[in-house]
Amino acid sequence: MNNLLNGKIASYVDYKYGFIKGDDGSSYFFHYSDLDEDKSLITVGRSVQFTALATPKGMAAKNIKFAKDYIYKYLPEFRLYRYGEKVDGIIEWSCQHITKDFHTIEEARNSLIDKAHELGVNAVIDARLETSQKTNINNYIHKVHSYTAELAILSNNGHCSTREEADRKTLHFEQITQKAKENAEDQIETQQKKLLLKTIVIALVIFFMIFSNDKHEGIGLSLTMLLWIPALIPFVIASRKQLAHKYLILLNGIVLPAALLYITNIITVPAWLSLITYALICIVGFSLSMQTTEKVIQHLQEAKLLKLVEWLGIKIMNQ
């Protein structure tokens, strides 16, 4: 049998061989050496023309050439990629997520997947299982499990024979992707607003505690507010730069100075030590506002603080 046929690449394994699904419904084995064009352009779904050849092992495709086609993007099915596993697709959007602690691995994994579905994303990337030990009030030691991962929207390239079909599928992809991004970002923004409200409430409580137990006659509301301004400037900078970790900076700029004022109010602390501590808080805030979210996440991971930050309710999104 020696006929010229049309078909699409159905599979391609280890960059060496695969199968072509012919327009006649049959499958044809092929080796990359049988392609007469650039081997690096072989992708699943690409249209090809080939010569069918009967072999002792079945039908094979020879003299393979790419047919003229058009590329479009589409959203693949949901998939979970473990830590270090190669991602099959293009990352359109992603955010960092850490689950709570669970008694079983299955519960932690299900929580991660449920969060991905809640945000409307189609992939979990670099899912890393973390197991630690905790002690309850009865001094009973037990294991807890959690996952750290990237929740992402992935896309793949498809191929079709007409420009009209490619444009229609690309438009459909953009609409779905934009809706998924907006849904995910809206949910994250809602969580951040709740955190902002909690932060303000904590600051107000500490304010009340300071002024109801004021041992320093010179500290008044106006002076306290004046001291707060430098610590809040980094939050303004981060907001203008649209940094995703701006609420982490806000926590640093409101709660820490408030806690510092309260502590210095109830115990005897030298003024110079209070000023140095306050200056360090301001320096940390400015430093955070000058770095990208990706760098901040990296630093928090290295310092083993990322999980604590997530536990406080601060969801840090990658840029």
C-alpha positions as CSV (number, residue, x, y, z in Angstrom):
1,M,0.0,0.0,0.0
2,N,1.5,3.3,-1.0
3,N,-1.1,6.1,-0.8
4,L,-0.8,9.8,0.2
5,L,-2.9,10.5,3.2
6,N,-3.8,13.3,5.6
7,G,-3.9,13.1,9.4
8,K,-2.9,14.6,12.7
9,I,-0.1,13.6,15.1
10,A,-1.9,11.8,18.0
11,S,1.0,11.1,20.2
12,Y,4.8,11.7,20.4
13,V,6.9,9.8,22.9
14,D,10.4,10.7,24.1
15,Y,10.9,13.0,21.1
16,K,11.5,9.8,18.9
17,Y,8.4,8.1,17.8
18,G,4.6,8.3,18.0
19,F,1.3,7.7,16.1
20,I,-0.6,9.6,13.5
21,K,-4.4,9.5,13.4
22,G,-5.3,9.4,9.7
23,D,-8.4,11.0,8.3
24,D,-9.4,7.5,7.3
25,G,-9.7,6.6,11.0
26,S,-6.6,4.4,11.1
27,S,-3.5,4.8,13.3
28,Y,0.0,4.9,11.7
29,F,3.2,4.5,13.6
30,F,6.0,6.9,12.8
31,H,9.6,7.6,13.7
32,Y,10.9,11.2,13.8
33,S,13.5,10.3,11.2
34,D,10.6,9.8,8.7
35,L,9.8,13.5,8.9
36,D,11.2,15.6,6.0
37,E,11.0,18.8,8.0
38,D,12.3,20.4,11.3
39,K,11.9,17.7,14.0
40,S,11.6,20.3,16.7
41,L,8.2,21.4,15.3
42,I,6.6,18.1,16.0
43,T,3.6,18.6,18.3
44,V,0.5,16.6,19.1
45,G,-2.4,17.7,17.0
46,R,-0.4,19.1,14.1
47,S,-1.7,18.3,10.7
48,V,0.5,16.2,8.4
49,Q,0.6,14.5,5.0
50,F,2.3,11.1,4.7
51,T,2.7,8.0,2.7
52,A,1.1,4.9,4.3
53,L,3.3,1.7,4.3
54,A,2.3,-1.8,5.4
55,T,5.0,-3.4,7.7
56,P,5.1,-6.7,9.6
57,K,4.2,-4.8,12.7
58,G,1.3,-2.8,11.2
59,M,0.8,0.4,9.3
60,A,3.5,3.0,9.3
61,A,3.8,6.6,8.1
62,K,6.7,7.5,5.8
63,N,7.8,10.7,4.0
64,I,5.9,12.9,6.5
65,K,5.4,16.5,5.8
66,F,3.6,19.2,7.7
67,A,0.3,20.3,6.2
68,K,-0.5,24.0,6.1
69,D,-2.4,24.8,9.4
70,Y,-3.1,27.5,11.9
71,I,-2.2,27.6,15.6
72,Y,-4.7,28.4,18.4
73,K,-4.7,28.1,22.2
74,Y,-6.9,26.0,24.3
75,L,-7.2,25.0,28.0
76,P,-6.2,21.4,28.7
77,E,-7.9,19.2,31.3
78,F,-7.2,19.7,35.0
79,R,-3.9,18.2,36.1
80,L,-1.8,18.1,39.3
81,Y,2.0,18.3,38.8
82,R,4.2,17.1,41.6
83,Y,7.3,19.1,42.7
84,G,9.9,19.0,40.0
85,E,7.6,17.5,37.4
86,K,7.8,19.0,33.9
87,V,4.8,21.2,33.1
88,D,3.1,20.4,29.8
89,G,1.8,23.8,28.7
90,I,2.2,27.5,28.9
91,I,1.6,29.2,32.3
92,E,-0.9,32.0,31.7
93,W,-1.4,32.9,35.4
94,S,-0.4,31.5,38.7
95,C,-0.5,32.2,42.5
96,Q,1.2,30.6,45.5
97,H,-1.0,28.5,47.9
98,I,-0.3,26.6,51.1
99,T,-3.0,24.4,52.6
100,K,-3.8,24.1,56.2
101,D,-2.5,21.1,58.3
102,F,-4.4,17.9,58.0
103,H,-4.2,14.6,59.7
104,T,-4.0,12.6,56.4
105,I,-2.2,13.2,53.1
106,E,-5.4,12.6,51.2
107,E,-7.2,15.4,53.1
108,A,-4.4,17.8,52.4
109,R,-4.3,16.8,48.7
110,N,-8.1,17.1,48.4
111,S,-8.0,20.5,50.0
112,L,-5.4,21.7,47.4
113,I,-7.5,20.4,44.5
114,D,-10.7,21.9,45.9
115,K,-9.0,25.3,46.2
116,A,-7.9,25.0,42.5
117,H,-11.4,24.2,41.4
118,E,-12.7,27.1,43.6
119,L,-10.4,29.6,41.9
120,G,-11.3,28.1,38.4
121,V,-7.7,27.2,37.4
122,N,-6.9,24.0,35.5
123,A,-3.5,23.0,37.0
124,V,-1.6,22.6,40.3
125,I,2.2,23.0,39.7
126,D,5.1,22.0,41.9
127,A,2.9,20.4,44.6
128,R,5.2,19.6,47.5
129,L,4.0,17.6,50.4
130,E,5.2,18.8,53.8
131,T,4.9,16.6,56.9
132,S,5.7,17.8,60.4
133,Q,5.0,16.8,64.0
134,K,2.8,18.6,66.5
135,T,2.1,18.1,70.2
136,N,-1.4,18.6,71.6
137,I,-2.3,19.6,75.2
138,N,-2.0,16.0,76.4
139,N,1.6,15.9,75.0
140,Y,0.5,13.5,72.4
141,I,2.8,13.7,69.3
142,H,1.1,13.3,66.0
143,K,1.9,14.0,62.3
144,V,0.2,16.6,60.2
145,H,0.4,17.1,56.4
146,S,0.1,20.1,54.2
147,Y,0.8,21.0,50.5
148,T,2.7,24.0,49.0
149,A,2.0,24.6,45.4
150,E,1.3,27.0,42.5
151,L,-2.3,27.2,41.4
152,A,-2.2,28.0,37.7
153,I,-4.0,28.5,34.4
154,L,-2.2,26.5,31.7
155,S,-2.7,26.6,27.9
156,N,-1.6,24.4,25.1
157,N,-1.3,25.0,21.4
158,G,-3.6,23.3,19.0
159,H,-3.7,23.1,15.2
160,C,-6.5,23.5,12.6
161,S,-6.8,23.8,8.9
162,T,-8.4,27.2,8.5
163,R,-7.7,30.7,9.9
164,E,-11.4,31.2,10.7
165,E,-11.5,28.2,12.9
166,A,-8.2,29.2,14.6
167,D,-9.5,32.7,15.2
168,R,-12.8,31.4,16.6
169,K,-11.1,29.0,19.0
170,T,-8.5,31.6,20.1
171,L,-11.3,34.1,20.9
172,H,-13.1,31.4,22.9
173,F,-9.9,30.6,24.8
174,E,-9.3,34.3,25.6
175,Q,-12.8,34.7,26.9
176,I,-12.6,31.6,29.2
177,T,-9.1,32.5,30.4
178,Q,-10.0,36.1,31.2
179,K,-13.1,34.9,33.1
180,A,-10.9,32.4,35.1
181,K,-8.3,35.1,35.9
182,E,-10.9,37.6,37.0
183,N,-12.6,34.9,39.2
184,A,-9.3,33.9,40.8
185,E,-8.1,37.5,41.4
186,D,-11.5,38.5,42.8
187,Q,-11.4,35.7,45.3
188,I,-7.8,36.6,46.3
189,E,-8.8,40.3,46.6
190,T,-11.7,39.4,48.8
191,Q,-9.4,37.4,51.1
192,Q,-7.0,40.3,51.2
193,K,-9.8,42.8,52.1
194,K,-10.8,40.5,55.0
195,L,-7.2,40.5,56.1
196,L,-7.1,44.3,55.9
197,L,-10.2,44.5,58.1
198,K,-8.6,42.1,60.6
199,T,-5.4,44.2,60.6
200,I,-7.3,47.4,61.3
201,V,-9.3,45.8,64.1
202,I,-6.1,44.5,65.7
203,A,-4.5,47.9,65.4
204,L,-7.5,49.6,67.0
205,V,-7.5,47.1,69.9
206,I,-3.9,47.8,70.5
207,F,-4.5,51.5,70.3
208,F,-7.2,51.2,73.0
209,M,-4.9,49.1,75.2
210,I,-2.1,51.7,74.8
211,F,-4.2,54.7,75.7
212,S,-6.1,52.9,78.5
213,N,-2.7,52.0,80.1
214,D,-0.5,54.9,79.2
215,K,2.6,55.0,81.4
216,H,4.3,57.6,79.2
217,E,2.8,61.0,79.5
218,G,4.4,62.3,76.3
219,I,2.7,59.7,74.1
220,G,-0.5,61.1,72.6
221,L,-2.7,60.2,69.7
222,S,-1.1,62.8,67.4
223,L,2.4,61.7,68.2
224,T,1.5,58.0,67.7
225,M,-0.1,58.7,64.3
226,L,3.0,60.7,63.3
227,L,5.2,57.8,64.1
228,W,3.0,55.5,62.0
229,I,3.4,57.5,58.8
230,P,6.9,56.2,57.9
231,A,5.9,52.6,58.5
232,L,2.9,53.0,56.1
233,I,4.8,54.6,53.3
234,P,6.0,51.3,51.9
235,F,2.4,50.1,51.6
236,V,1.6,53.2,49.5
237,I,4.6,52.4,47.3
238,A,3.7,48.7,46.9
239,S,0.1,49.7,46.0
240,R,1.3,52.1,43.3
241,K,3.6,49.4,41.9
242,Q,0.8,46.9,42.1
243,L,2.8,44.4,44.1
244,A,0.9,41.3,45.1
245,H,2.5,41.2,48.5
246,K,1.3,44.7,49.5
247,Y,-0.9,43.3,52.4
248,L,2.2,41.6,53.9
249,I,3.8,45.1,53.9
250,L,0.6,46.5,55.5
251,L,0.8,43.9,58.2
252,N,4.4,44.9,58.8
253,G,3.5,48.6,58.9
254,I,0.4,48.5,61.2
255,V,0.5,45.5,63.6
256,L,4.2,45.5,64.4
257,P,4.5,49.2,65.3
258,A,1.3,48.9,67.3
259,A,2.7,45.9,69.2
260,L,5.9,47.8,69.7
261,L,4.1,50.8,71.2
262,Y,2.1,48.5,73.5
263,I,5.1,46.6,74.7
264,T,7.0,49.8,75.4
265,N,4.0,51.1,77.3
266,I,3.8,48.2,79.7
267,I,7.5,47.5,80.4
268,T,10.5,49.7,80.9
269,V,12.3,49.9,77.6
270,P,15.1,52.4,76.8
271,A,14.0,55.0,74.3
272,W,17.0,54.3,72.0
273,L,16.0,50.6,71.8
274,S,12.4,51.5,70.9
275,L,13.6,53.8,68.1
276,I,16.1,51.2,66.7
277,T,13.3,48.6,66.7
278,Y,10.9,51.0,65.0
279,A,13.6,51.9,62.4
280,L,14.1,48.2,61.6
281,I,10.4,47.8,61.0
282,C,10.5,50.7,58.6
283,I,13.6,49.4,56.8
284,V,11.9,45.9,56.4
285,G,8.8,47.6,55.0
286,F,10.8,49.7,52.4
287,S,12.9,46.6,51.5
288,L,9.7,44.6,50.8
289,S,8.3,47.4,48.7
290,M,11.4,47.4,46.5
291,Q,11.3,43.6,45.7
292,T,9.2,41.6,43.4
293,T,6.6,39.2,44.8
294,E,8.5,36.3,43.4
295,K,11.7,37.3,45.4
296,V,9.7,37.9,48.6
297,I,8.2,34.4,48.3
298,Q,11.7,33.0,47.8
299,H,13.1,34.8,50.8
300,L,10.1,33.7,53.0
301,Q,10.6,30.1,51.9
302,E,14.3,30.2,52.7
303,A,13.6,31.7,56.1
304,K,10.9,29.0,56.7
305,L,8.3,31.9,57.2
306,L,6.1,31.4,54.2
307,K,3.8,28.9,56.0
308,L,3.5,31.3,59.0
309,V,2.5,34.2,56.6
310,E,-0.1,31.9,55.0
311,W,-1.4,30.9,58.4
312,L,-2.0,34.5,59.2
313,G,-4.3,34.7,56.2
314,I,-2.0,36.5,53.8
315,K,-2.2,35.0,50.4
316,I,0.8,36.0,48.3
317,M,0.2,35.9,44.6
318,N,3.1,35.5,42.1
319,Q,3.5,38.3,39.6
